[in-house]
Amino acid sequence: MSFKQNTLSAAMMVGGFSLLLTACGGGSSSSSNDDPNLPDEPTALDVYTDTSWSAGVDELVGLTYPQGADNGPLIALKRTDNGDDSFSHTLMLADADSKEFTDTGISLERSYYRDVLAVPVSVTVNGEEIDTVVVATCGYDEPGIPDGAEPSGFGPSMSAAAEALFFATLEFYVPGTDIAGSVNITDDVSLFSCASLGGLTITDTADKGLTVYEVDFLVSGFGNGGNGYVFGAGFDFDYAAGEITAAGASILDTLQTTGALERNGDGDPLIAVNMEGDTALIDSEANDFVLETAGNVFTSDTDNGADILDLARGGNDLFAVSADAGLAGGDFSGEEFVLVSGGDFERCVDALAVNGTTLWCHDSADEGKLIEFTAPEVPQTQIVAAAERAVSDHSWTQIKAELEGAGAEVEVK
């Protein structure tokens, strides 16, 4: 693996497996069945929905589709305000047939969680092969900018032992099973809060005669000194044994601030930042701004940039969402973020999930439901080369005639 391996804090028992969809099958609305001896059949929803959603209390802080899965489930992470200055978090799944998000029953014990990634896997339990997912999320106890707080960063006087109590952790789960693992996000510096997980890559080692998926991704957040940091992270999943066999994280970059993450075509980190009143995208490897828009691209605010909460590549384009309604895209020719119009995606907020050219986002006008849409084309600024701007002889002759007809004197040199 490319990350620095740390010791796992994990429960890796393989016994007691149940099928993934068993964990997300309860609570569906149902229709009557003519045979009274048979249970009612669930009625599929029109759109992906969390039927237990409470407006003003719940918040969507993570959404993903398992990369490369065939007809896989959507995974969502919900934060609930308990009304006593504390929050609880629910990891939910929705299969493509029912479209209903239901609780996986996984216990999330940190004060805050943000973002999710998922990898489709198959494991053998009691001689039966089961298709399921490994879900990664980030847990922490100190709120950061996406949580509405300035990161504390902690002071230099804090002891290493005390500081370790506040490390953000990557947590890994296989819903419906006892497979789980966690690792602190620490290297020469440490994260105390998380902003984003992104840039997922999966390598199958089958061509090396092994049975391991090597999973790598990026983590951004805030840590020592209140700085923004980007870590490379990942885990190994042995699909023959049904175990997470390694996990770790190592520092990649230090920034003034940080935000949502993706990768460019070369695999280098792209980081969305709200900096000095601009909404920007940084190429971490090149140490350069590749997109920069004055003010908030989602609103009419020209003095303050946007806190982009999620980035996703759909089709050939890069898309972004924030807490304000709208879908922004990357105009890489014009080197700026632009709002995309012409669809229900104009109501997008909070989070994005992607599968090829199909995207999902949270619906700002109908909370607890997702908007599903095909990736629109992000308009790109047309840059015309000087040679292409040259006027043809035919065009020049026409222009000359029009000018002379208007009484102008035209000299041809």
N, C-alpha and C positions, 0 to 999 in steps of 0.2 A: 504493500500500500504506500501511497505517497505521503501520508500524514505521519506525524510522530506518534508512535503507539504508546498508549498509557494502559495502566492496569484497569481491567473491567471491574465495575461494581455491578454484578449481574446475578439474576436468578435465571438459570438456563435449563430448567426441567422441561423435558419434552412430553412427559405424560400428561394425561387429561386434556388432550387436544379436542376441540370441537370445530366443526366446519365454520369458516369465516362468516358465511351468511347467516348462520344460526345466531351469531352475536348481533346482527343488525336486522333481524327479521321481525322483532316484536313491535307492537304499537301501531301497525298499519291500519288505515281505515279498511272496512271490509264490506263485501256485498253478500246478500243472502244466497243460500244454496238450496236447491229444490229438495235435496235429500237431507232430512233433519238429522241423520246419523253422521253426516260429514260436517267438518268445521267450515265456517264461512271462508271464502277465498278473498285474499287481499285485493283491493282495488288500487291500481296504479295511479299515481298522481300525475298531473300534466307537466309539472316542473319539479325539480329537486327542492324539497321542502323540509324544514325542521318544524314539525307540528307542535312542538313544545316551546317554541320561541316566545319570549316575552319582550315586547318592544320597550325600549328605555331601560331595560335591565340587562339584556343580553347583547353581546358584541361578537362579531366574527373576527377572530384573530389568526386564522389559518385555513387554507383550502388547497387541496392538491388532487391530482389524478396520478395513479401509479404509472410511472414512466415505462412505456412499452407494453402495457397490459392490453389484453384483448377483452373488450367489454368489462373492464374492471370497475370497482366501486369508486365513488368520490369520497374523500376523507376530509372532514371539517373539524376545526378546533373552535369551541365556543367558550367565551368568558362570561360569567354571570356575576353581577354586582350583588353581594349578599346584604347590602344595606348597613353594614357595620364597619366600613373601611376595609373590608376584605373581599376577595374574589374566589370563586371556584371555577374549575375548568372541566369541560366535557369533550372527550375525543369521540367523534361520531363517524359512522359509515352509512352510505346510501348506495344500494346496488342499482344497476341501470333499469331493472324491471319495475321495482316499487317506487324508486325515486324518493324514498322517505329516509331522512337522517334519524338514526337511533343511536343511543348510548352504547359504546363498546363495553362499558363496565370497568374500564381501566382506571385505576386510582392515580390521579395527578396531584401530588402533595405540595409542590412549591407554591409560593405566593402568586407568581405570574408564569404564564406560558405564552409563547408566540411562535407561530408558523409551524408548518408540517411539510415533510417530504415523504414519499412512499415508493417502495420497490416491490414489484410483483415477484413472488417466490412460490415454489411448489415444495412441499415437505411430505414425507411418508409417515403416516401414523397408523399403527396396528395393521400394517400391510396395505393401507389405502393412501393413494396420493391425493393431496389436498392443495388446491390453488388458494393462496392467501397473499398477504402483504406484510412487509416490515415497515413500520411507521417510525420516523424520526421527528422529534420535537425538541424545543429548548425551554428549560425551566430555570427560574431565577427568583430572587427575593427582593432585589432593588429595582424599582421602576426606572425605565429609560424614556427617551424622547417619544417613541411611539405610544408609550403609556401615559403621556401627558405630563412628564416630569423631567427636570433637568438631571442628568446622571450625576451622582455624587462623586464617583471616582475614588472615594475614600482617601484619607490622608496618608502621608509617608510614615507617620508614627504608628500606624496599625501594624500589629505583629503578624507574621506570616500565618500563625495558627488561627488568629482571629479572622484574617482576610480569607482564609480557606473556607470558612463557614458561609461565605457569600458568593463563592464561585458559581457562575452559571453552569448548568449541566446539559449535555445532550442525552436524551433518553430515547431508548429504542424499544418498541413493542411489536409483537405479532398478535393482533386482536384475536380473541377466542382461544388463546393458548397461554401457557406460563412462560413463554420465551420473552425475556426482557433483559435490558442492559443499560448502563449509564456510564458517562465519562465526564470529568470536569473539563471545562474549556480553559485551559491554562498552559502556558509555555514560559517564555521569559516575562510575559505579561498575562493578565487574566481578564476574562469577561465577567462583569457583574450583572449585566442585563443584555438581552438579545433584541436585535432589530429585524433580522431576516435570515432565512435559510434559502439557498438557491444554487444554481449551476450544477445540478445533479448529473453525474456520469456513472455508468454501470459497466463493469468488465467481467465477462464470464471466463473463468480459467479452464474451461473444459478442454480447450486446445492444448493445454499443458498437462492434461491428464488429471486435473484436480476438479473438485466439486464445490468451488467457492465463487461467490459473487464479490468482487471488490468494488465497493461503493464509495465514491468521493463526492464531496459537495463543499459549499462555502457557507460560512457563518459570519454575520456581522453583528456588532453590538458595541457596548460601552464598557470601559474598564478602568484600569489604573489611571489616576489623574483626570478622569472624566473624558479621556480621549476616545475616539472611535477606532475600532480595530476590525480587521478582516482576518479570519482564520480559515485555513484549509482543514477539513475534517472528513471523517468517514468511518466505515466499519466493514468487516468481512463477515459474510453469512455463508456458512457451510450448509448447502441445501440437501446434502446427503444425510448429514447428522442432525439437521434441524437446529443449528446453534449459531449464535453470534459469537465468533471466535476471537475477534479483536476490534478495538475501537480507539480513536485518538484524535487529537487536534494540535495544530501548530500554527504559529503566527505567520501571516503573510504580509500585512501592511498596517501602517498606523496613519490615521487621518484626523483632521480637526473634528469631523463629524462623519456619520455614516448612515446607511439606509438599506433599501432593498437591493438584492443581488441577482445577477445573471452572469452568463459568460458570452464573450464574443465568438466569432467564427474560429478563432485560434485557440479557444479555451481559456482566455485570460479573463480575470474578474472585471465585471462592469458594476459600478456602485452608484446608486442614485443618492444624491445629497441635496440638502437645503442649505445653501451657503451664501452669505452676504446678499440676501435678498433675491437670489437666483435659484431656479430649479435646474439641476445639472446632473449629468452622467459622466462619471470618471472611468477611464480605462486605467486600471491599477498598474498594469505592466508597463504601459507607456507613460504613466504619470501625467496624463493629459485629459483635458475636458473634450469629450467627443460630442456632447450635446449641452447646450446652455441656453436657458430661456429666462428673461428678466421677469421677476415676479412669480406668481402662482399660475401655472398653465391651466388649472382647473377652474379658477375663479377670475374675477376682475381685479383682484388685489395685485398692484404693481410694485408694492414695497416689500412684500415677504414671499419667499419661495414656498414651494409645496413640499410637505413630508410625504414622499412616495412610499406607500406601504407594501407594494408588491410589483414585481416585474415578471413578464412571461413572454416567451417567443411563440408566436402563432403564425404558421406559414412562413413567409419571408420577413416578417416584421417583428419589432419589439413593442410591447404594450405595457402601460403603467396605470395604476389606480392609487387613489389616496382616500382620505376620509371625506372628501368633497366629491359629489357626483360627477362622473365623466370618465371617458376612456382616452388616455393620451397615447400617442405613438411617437416613435423616433424618426424624425426627418433627418437622416444622416447626411443628405446632400446639403441641406440648409443648416445643419449642425444645431438643431433645436428640437424640443418637444412641441408637438402640435396636438390639439384636440381633434378627435375623429368623430364625425357626425354621420347621421343617416340610419340609425338603428336603435333598438332597445338598449344597446350597450352604453348609450349616453347616460343611463341611470346607474352605471357600475360604481361600486365603492368597495373599500376594505381589502379585497383579496381576489386573486385570479387563479384558475386552474386551466391546464391546457392538455389536449391530446391531438397532436397533429395540427389541423386547421380549426378544430373545435375548441372553443373557450367557454368558461363559466365564470361568473362574477356574482357578488352579492347585490341584490336589487335594493337600491336606496328608497324606492317608492313602495316596496312591499317586503319589509324586513323578514328574515327567516326563509326567504326563497331565493333561488338562484336564477340568473338570466343565462340562457345557453345561446351561443351565437357562433357564426362562422367568422373567422378572422377577416376583418375588413382590410382594404388596402390603405396603408398610411401614405398620404400624399407626400411626394418628395419634391423639393425645390429643383426646378429644371436649371441646370448649369449648362449654358451654351458656349462652346469653345469659340474663340475669335474667328477661326476659319469658317465655322458654321454660320457666323453672323454676317459674313460678307454678302453683299447684295449681288445677285446674278446680273448679267448684262441685260437680260430681258426685263428684270424688275427695275433696273436703273433707267432703261429707256422709257418705261411706263411712268415712273416718278418724274423724270425730266419733262415729259410731255404734259403732265398734269400741272407742274409748276409753271411752265411757260404759258399754258392756257389761262392761268390765273394772273398773268402779267408779270411774272418774276423773270429775271435774267439769270440764266443758268450757264455757267462756263464749264466746259468739259476739259479736264487736264489729262 
